[in-house]
Amino acid sequence: PELVQYLKKVQYDGPLDPTFKTLAALQSAHRRFLPFDTIDLFTHTPIDHNIEKIIQNVLHNNRGHVCSGHHLLLQHILKQLGFQVKLVNGRVLTNNVAIPKRDHFTLHVTIDEEVYHIDVGFGANTPRGPLSLANLGTVHELEGEKYRIITTELFPEALTLQRQIDEEPWLSLYSFTKERVYEIDCATTISCIQSNRSAFITANFILSRHIDGGRKTLLNTSFKEIQNGEERKRTVTSAEELAQVMWEEFNIKYDMNHSAIQKIFQLRQDQSESR
């Protein structure tokens, strides 16, 4: 039943055979309709990685999830369709930490003996399609965005995903290994992240999802939409307006009295008073 519910949620009615075409189409649908959502990190709410709980929250309760939940859900769906898939993890490299902890989860899917790196949970920098591990260093241009996977001296036994914006130098997003990890690894890692309340991902409320030709992002009270090179910005000024933006732009349903929404405006008030 959850397969039917998932396909309806991501508005997918294409082929379901375990091929590259199906994989790419499902990845595209997932990142468009299921937002990256840090509300539980932001409110320090324990995150349950049981697949039934993830299905309930995402498919029925109009919630998004962090990277671990997204990839456990997509792994569950892909396995039902006959894909050879495993969960892997890595280290986010954009936080100016020399050797960061393992704190990000993705998937590896094997089709006809070729392994593809799949990510549907890295916020605004989520790759827009499967990335083959066959030819390292190959530049993948996906919907106008450039990505590549390389090896580095810093993590010689791992692989590193990079993105290039315009003609700027390549930015290392995260490293990852090919070792299979499990649900318990997600729970342990996310609990560790939640304990660091000064980290960007726990100190801010973030929503993000892809759209055709761009993305939508909410960072606390700042909403931004980029589409086909055009940028639209909006500052949310009330709890009621924030709840409306969450629903209309991200299909995330919360009452304006939810603790996360109240916390956002309390933080903004505290920051204003400290100036």
C-alpha positions in Angstrom: 0.0 0.0 0.0 2.8 2.5 0.8 4.1 2.1 -2.8 0.8 3.4 -4.2 0.7 6.1 -1.6 4.3 7.2 -2.4 3.7 7.3 -6.1 0.6 9.4 -5.5 2.4 11.8 -3.2 5.3 12.4 -5.7 2.8 12.5 -8.6 4.6 9.8 -10.5 2.8 7.6 -13.0 5.7 6.5 -15.2 7.4 3.1 -15.7 8.2 1.0 -12.6 10.7 -1.5 -14.0 14.2 -1.3 -12.3 16.0 0.7 -15.0 18.1 3.8 -15.1 15.1 5.7 -16.7 12.8 4.8 -13.8 15.5 5.6 -11.2 16.1 9.0 -12.6 12.4 9.8 -12.9 11.7 8.7 -9.3 14.6 10.7 -8.0 13.3 13.8 -9.8 9.8 13.3 -8.5 11.0 12.7 -4.9 13.1 15.9 -4.7 10.3 18.0 -6.2 7.5 16.9 -4.0 9.1 15.8 -0.7 10.9 18.7 1.0 14.1 18.7 3.0 12.8 19.7 6.4 14.8 20.4 9.6 11.9 21.2 11.9 12.7 18.3 14.3 16.4 19.3 14.5 15.4 22.9 15.1 13.0 22.0 17.9 15.3 19.2 19.3 12.5 16.7 18.8 13.7 13.1 18.8 13.6 11.7 15.2 12.2 8.2 14.8 13.9 6.3 11.9 11.5 3.4 11.9 10.3 3.1 8.3 6.6 2.9 9.3 7.0 6.2 11.2 8.7 7.9 8.3 6.0 6.7 5.9 3.3 8.1 8.3 5.0 11.5 8.7 5.9 12.0 5.1 3.2 10.3 3.1 0.2 11.0 5.5 1.1 13.9 7.8 2.4 16.4 5.1 5.9 16.5 6.6 9.3 16.6 5.0 12.4 14.9 6.5 16.2 15.2 7.0 18.6 13.3 4.7 18.4 10.0 6.7 14.6 9.8 6.5 14.5 10.7 2.8 16.9 8.0 1.9 15.4 5.3 4.1 12.1 6.0 2.5 13.4 6.0 -1.1 15.5 2.9 -0.4 12.3 1.2 0.9 10.4 2.1 -2.3 13.3 1.1 -4.7 13.6 -2.3 -3.0 9.9 -2.9 -3.6 10.5 -2.2 -7.3 13.4 -4.6 -7.6 16.3 -2.3 -7.5 19.6 -3.3 -6.0 20.1 -0.5 -3.5 22.1 0.3 -0.3 22.3 3.1 2.2 25.7 4.8 2.5 27.0 7.8 4.5 29.6 10.5 4.5 31.0 13.8 5.8 29.6 17.2 5.0 32.5 19.4 3.9 30.9 22.9 3.8 31.1 23.6 7.5 34.7 24.7 7.7 35.7 21.8 9.9 39.0 20.0 9.1 37.7 16.5 9.7 34.0 16.5 10.1 31.9 13.7 11.6 29.9 11.4 9.4 26.6 13.3 9.1 25.0 12.7 5.7 23.2 9.8 4.1 22.7 8.9 0.5 22.0 5.8 -1.7 24.0 3.7 -4.1 21.9 1.9 -6.7 23.4 -0.8 -9.0 22.0 -1.3 -12.5 23.6 -3.6 -15.0 26.8 -3.7 -12.8 27.1 0.1 -12.8 26.7 2.0 -9.5 24.9 5.3 -9.3 25.1 7.8 -6.5 21.6 9.0 -5.5 20.8 12.0 -3.3 17.4 13.4 -2.5 18.2 15.1 0.8 21.0 17.7 0.7 18.8 20.8 0.6 19.5 23.4 -2.1 22.6 21.5 -3.3 20.9 18.2 -3.9 22.1 16.8 -7.3 19.4 16.7 -9.9 19.9 13.2 -11.1 21.8 9.9 -10.7 25.6 10.2 -10.8 27.6 7.3 -12.1 30.7 6.1 -10.2 32.1 4.5 -13.3 34.2 7.4 -14.5 35.4 9.6 -11.7 36.0 13.2 -12.6 33.3 13.3 -15.3 31.3 16.5 -15.2 27.6 15.8 -15.0 25.4 18.7 -16.2 22.0 18.2 -14.8 19.3 20.8 -15.5 22.0 23.5 -15.8 23.9 22.5 -12.7 27.3 20.9 -12.8 28.5 18.1 -10.4 31.4 15.7 -10.4 32.7 12.9 -8.1 36.4 12.8 -7.4 39.0 11.4 -5.0 41.0 13.8 -2.8 44.1 13.7 -0.7 42.2 14.5 2.4 39.9 11.5 2.1 41.8 9.1 -0.2 39.7 6.1 0.7 36.4 7.9 0.1 34.8 9.8 -2.8 33.9 13.5 -2.8 30.9 15.1 -4.5 31.6 18.6 -5.8 29.4 21.3 -7.5 30.5 24.2 -9.7 28.4 27.3 -9.7 28.9 29.5 -12.8 32.6 29.6 -13.4 33.6 29.6 -9.7 36.1 27.0 -8.3 34.6 23.6 -7.6 33.0 23.4 -4.2 33.3 20.2 -2.2 29.9 19.3 -0.8 30.5 16.0 1.0 32.7 12.9 1.0 31.1 9.4 1.1 32.1 5.7 1.2 30.7 2.7 -0.5 30.1 0.8 2.8 26.6 -0.2 3.6 25.0 1.4 6.7 21.8 0.8 8.4 18.8 2.4 10.2 20.6 2.3 13.5 23.5 4.3 12.0 20.9 7.0 11.0 19.5 7.2 14.5 22.9 7.4 16.2 24.2 10.1 13.7 21.1 12.3 13.8 21.1 12.1 17.6 24.7 13.3 17.6 23.8 16.2 15.3 20.9 17.2 17.5 23.2 17.4 20.5 25.2 20.2 18.8 22.7 23.1 19.2 25.0 25.7 17.7 25.4 23.9 14.4 23.8 25.7 11.4 21.4 22.8 10.7 20.1 22.7 14.3 20.1 26.4 15.0 18.0 27.3 11.9 14.7 26.1 10.5 15.2 25.1 6.9 12.8 23.9 4.2 13.9 23.2 0.6 12.6 21.5 -2.5 13.4 21.5 -6.2 11.1 22.9 -8.9 11.6 22.9 -12.7 14.5 25.1 -13.4 15.2 26.0 -9.8 14.4 25.6 -6.2 12.5 27.0 -3.2 14.1 27.6 0.1 12.9 28.8 3.5 15.5 29.8 6.0 13.7 30.8 9.2 11.6 33.8 8.0 13.4 34.3 4.6 11.8 32.7 1.6 13.6 32.5 -1.7 12.6 31.0 -5.1 15.0 30.8 -8.0 13.6 29.7 -11.3 15.3 30.0 -14.7 17.7 32.5 -13.4 15.0 34.7 -11.9 15.0 35.2 -8.1 12.0 36.0 -5.9 12.5 36.9 -2.2 10.1 37.4 0.6 10.4 38.1 4.3 7.7 36.5 6.4 6.5 38.8 9.2 4.0 36.7 11.2 3.4 33.1 12.4 0.2 32.9 10.4 2.1 34.0 7.2 4.9 31.5 7.9 2.4 28.6 8.3 0.8 29.7 5.0 4.2 29.8 3.1 5.0 26.4 4.5 1.8 24.9 3.1 1.5 26.8 -0.2 5.2 26.6 -1.2 6.3 23.3 0.4 3.1 21.3 1.1 4.2 21.2 4.8 1.3 21.4 7.2 1.7 23.1 10.6 -0.6 25.1 12.8 0.8 28.6 13.3 1.0 27.8 17.1 3.4 25.0 16.5 6.5 25.2 18.7 8.9 25.6 15.8 7.0 28.6 14.3 6.8 30.3 17.7 10.5 29.6 18.3 11.5 31.3 15.0 9.8 34.5 15.9 11.0 34.4 19.5 14.6 34.1 18.2 14.0 37.0 15.8 12.7 39.1 18.6 15.7 38.3 20.8 18.1 39.1 18.0 16.3 42.4 17.4 16.5 43.4 21.1 20.2 42.5 21.4 21.1 44.9 18.6 
